Amino acid sequence: EMVFAWPGMGRLLLQAVGNRDFEVVQAVVFVTALLVTGANLVADVLCAVVDPRVRYE
């Protein structure tokens, strides 16, 4: 994928797999996992802020 003519993470991952650059593959997977985990955390916190019925114990 390209946004504003900037190559993205998907392209980087495909090139790394093609070049057998396992360190880059591992880094892309790790960064993606961090982003997904962070997004889930933000969604959970916003859910608790928006809906007063939600309580985390």
Secondary structure, 3 states (H helix, E strand, C coil): CEECCEECHHHHHHHHHHCCCHHHHHHHHHHHHHHHHHHHHHHHHHHHHHCCCCCCC
